[in-house]
Amino acid sequence: MYTVLSPPILHTITGLRFQPLVDFHSGQAVAYEVLVEIHNMDLDVLFASLPTHYAMQIFFWQANMLLQMPDKGQYWLNLPAAQLLDARAICRLLALRHQQRLTIEIQDPSILARMSAAEQRSIYKNLHQLKAAGWKIWLDDITLELVDDYARLALPVDGIKLDRAELNTNARFDAFVQFVREKIAKSVLVEGIETTQDLKRACASGAQFGQGFLWPESRIAASMTE
């Protein structure tokens, strides 16, 4: 059983995990989603329970660490949708010299879809500002239930990550991918690829990228107290 989060949880981070994002055409990792590592903690519980301003602290801590790494790699960082309504957060993102190496991954698209029309208009405007400042932006965990909402919103995003459940539960997965590419964003990444059969189905769908336990992740030690 996982514990309820509190602010001190930030100081229990022991490292960073790097999950490869793979180009189906080349078979090579083109970027890495970066996640914090905390012993005995489910990361889904972490980001679902953590107040958004603490999630923002993690985001900028990760960003600063990654931009100092010598490999000049491409990294994707999770950001709560609510932070896209926070003027201070937007100012900090606009001021960050991301070197064209960081991608914002909006981690809770279901919340964004339920926001008021005024909030959605504000997010649309703020995303345009971030795009103008060179940020790349993707939506995470898109499901069949959300596609109509996001087709209507027409947000200025670079791509869509499909929820891992869709690969194995959506009988018309290829049609689903094509709808997403036509109506929301041309670039699509399939999550939840664990077997060669998963990989074959994902490649045949028309998606360009994949992520999952088929490709081993790497780790480094890191602490917010350092």
C-alpha positions, 0 to 999 in steps of 0.5 A: 500500500502506498502512502499519502504524499506530503511535501517532504516526499520531494526529499526522498527522491533518489534518482532519475529514470530514463525511458527511451522513446523509439523511432519505429523507422530507425529503431533508435531512441530519439529522446527519453522521458525522465521520471523521478525515482522514489523507493516504495512509491508508485509514480502514478500515485505520486503525480496524482497526489502531489500538489501542482506547485511541488510537481513544478519544483520537480520539473525545474529541478529535472530541467536544470540537471538535464541541461547540464548533462554533457550528452546533449540528449533530448528529454521529455518532462511531465507537467500538470495541466493546471500549471498551464493556467499559472502565470508565474509558471508560464513566466518561468518556462518562458525564461528557461533556456531549454536549448531546444532539448526539453519537451513538455509532456502534459501529464493529465489530459483528462483534467484539461478536457474538463476545464471551463471554456475560459480556462481552455482558452487561457491554456490555448493562449499560453501554449502558443506563447510556449511554442513561440519560445521554442518549447515542444509540447506533447499530450500524454495518455490520450484515450479513445474517450478523449479524442473528440474533446481534443479534436475540438480543442485543436491545441497547438501541440507537437504530438500525442502519446496514446495511453498504454491500454489502447494498444491492447484493448482497442480493436480498431487501433489503426483507425484510432491512430489515423483519426488522431493524426488527422484531427489532433496531431500528426506525430503519434507515440504508442505507449505500453509496448512490451513484446515484439507483437506489441511492436508489430501492431504499433508499427502497422498502425501508422504511429511513428514512435513507441515507448515501453518495457520492450526497451530497457530504461536507465537510471542515475542517482540524483537528489533534490537535497544536493 
